[in-house]
């Protein structure tokens, strides 16, 4: 079995959400697993000087039009912009790290449950209690993931994850790395698909 | 005949170049003409606070990897990063505006000749003499287009074009508008294609 596809994402990223809905099938098509890597774009952006997309003049207006259009284009049903956006994403990111360590088979389901809570149901997953409740729908223990959000060890793990992501060149969401080759954006999934099929060009 | 596709681009934009190589066929497929709209991203970026992509930490390194990879992915042969990059693009942009006014049938050929001079042959088309020489290969009069670069009326026309582009929401290159619907990037050409086929979704 080849190495897993590294899929970096921030829970407050609409394009990251779209990518999360497509990456399972893309990986499976090529016999790969997905390594789900939550990051905090707020921290990453300090390195690049970026600001949240929706807060950029002109470009922000475009992005609010492009999000639902791209969702429909990619066949992702149910997308709606959350009322509160962007949000800090430490809580859901820590839940994912805890899940990877303690219930790895549930990781994909937990990511999907959290993302859908935010981008379908307008649940503010920056709130620890709401994030834990959303994740529990994917079969992890609600009390355990709620506790993980405040666990210093999990907090440190997320900081380390962010450091590793930045060291690997991650600067946006979604960010996919296939055998060392980096692809930024769900709009590079067509290139990811061909790269997986051909090993590069 | 439906309205032309508005194709906004900056001559110093690698993704604009890739778009320029694809837009003719995409438009023709749907029975549309292309309205070539050169803009100056340097002016546009003042509104959004953007800086040239290659100058952004981390993201710049990625972009230098993504340019040739995307060129190959899109089947665009001969791409190479120019030695001097980015460049100011008043000279080639003014040549295009002159051509649209005085030899409109040559417009696409002039755009292609200028873009290829820069991104294939490493010609510094920010230099008026070199831009005029490159454009002349597409069948326009070299002395006439060289004079256009210094013509106050053409200079004013380019300023007006930039104002109109920004008023239309253009903030990057390439930027394609189809019947009022905006699409940023050559990586939205798949959406442009479907939009032209279906009239939206």
Interface residues (C-beta under 8 A of the other chain):
Chain A: X47 X48 X49 X50 X51 X56 X57 X58 X59 X61 X62 X65 X66 X69 X70 X72 X73 X166 X169 X171 X172 X182 X184 X185 X187 X188 X190 X191 X194 X201
Chain B: X47 X48 X49 X50 X51 X56 X57 X58 X59 X61 X62 X65 X66 X69 X70 X72 X73 X166 X169 X171 X172 X182 X184 X185 X187 X188 X190 X191 X194 X201
